[in-house]
């Protein structure tokens, strides 16, 4: 399930420790998901006079926790079908596009392309299907045409600061 970025950030600023405990880190941030159509706006768009005053409004970023919906499985799946753990409603994303795995001994996260039609990319480089690719604190990923950031808790803090231009410290230095 996706969380709204603004809601998570406001909770983070209000009670950092509670969010650090409640969220399953790492997370994926979808910076520019497509805007959802508003049925009330459709009527306003039908008149020519309203059309020239409308400006496109970017959709709010969405945050996805990397966690299984059903316990016991070794991988976290990402794709278009409702059976996936992380559902991305975008035509360029395959039904089962990629999987995330956490190495139990080292705690290192990996992404694996599931032979998707449009490919999985890390930092602009195509990932070989079936081959685990390590992910670090702040990795840039693309699933088909969907660009996301893989963020651990400390990287999420940096991401929030860069996006908001804030000097607020959210996590402890250690």
CORHU-V385814 format. One line per field, one symbol per residue. ss: DSSP state (A for helix, B for strand, O for the rest). phi: phi as a letter, one per 30 degrees, with the letter a starting at -180 (. if undefined). psi: psi as a letter, one per 20 degrees, with the letter a starting at -180 (. if undefined). Layout:
ss = ???
phi = ???
psi = ???
//
This chain:
ss = OBBBAAAAAAAAAAOAAAAAAAOOOOBBBBOOOOOOOOAAAAAAAOOAAAAOOOOOOOOOOBBBBOOOOOOOOOOBBBBOOOOOOBBOOOOOOOOOOBBBBBOOOOOOBBBBBOOOOOOBBBOOBBOOOOOOBBBOOBBBBBBOOBBBBBBOAAAAAAAAAAAAOOOOOOOOOO
phi = .dcdedddddddddbedddeddddddbcccdbdddddcdddeddddcdddddcdcdcdddecccddbddcdjddbccblddddddcccdaddcdebcabcbcdddcidcbcbdchddcicbbhicdddeicdcdccebccbbcicccbccbdedddeddddddciccdccbdda
psi = pqqpghggghhghgnghgghhhpoqrrppogmqqqppohhhgghiiphhhhiipqppqqpqqppqnqqhpqhqiqpqpahqiiqhoponphiprgogrqpqpohhijpqqqppllqgjrpqpkipppppioppqpagnqpqpodjoprpoprghhgghggghhikqjpphqqp.
//
